[in-house]
Each structure stands twice: as C-alpha cells, then as structure tokens.
Amino acid sequence: MEPGHRPQRLLIYDAADLRRTPLARVELPSRVPFGFHGSWADHVTLDRAVAACRAR
C-alpha cells in the first residue's frame, strides 16, 4: 500500500437485506477509483465471458 493512504475495503452484502452486516470484507492493496461499482453475474455468464476472452 502507498504511504499515507488509508486501507481500501470491498464489502459484500446480501442484496435481499442490505441492513444486515456484510457477508465478507476484503482488504484491497490499492486505492479504489471514485465511482467504482460492481455487479452480479452467475457462473454461466462468467464462463461464457472467460471463454470469449480466451478465443481472441
């Protein structure tokens, strides 16, 4: 981690109840860009995306 930077964390929540505590917390080694967000994809979608990248 760069000196002077606060640790960055990825918090994973159950979308069915965001009031509960996070399911997982992941310490990240570098700064997360402002506005960064994630999304959900099932394993079939991810497998297709990986296969398409490998086919290039």
C-alpha positions, 0 to 999 in steps of 0.5 A: 500500500502507498504511504499515507493512504488509508486501507481500501475495503470491498464489502459484500452484502446480501442484496435481499437485506442490505441492513444486515452486516456484510457477508465478507470484507476484503482488504484491497492493496490499492486505492479504489477509483471514485465511482467504482461499482460492481455487479452480479453475474452467475457462473454461466455468464462468467464462463461464457465471458472467460471463454470469449476472452480466451478465443481472441 
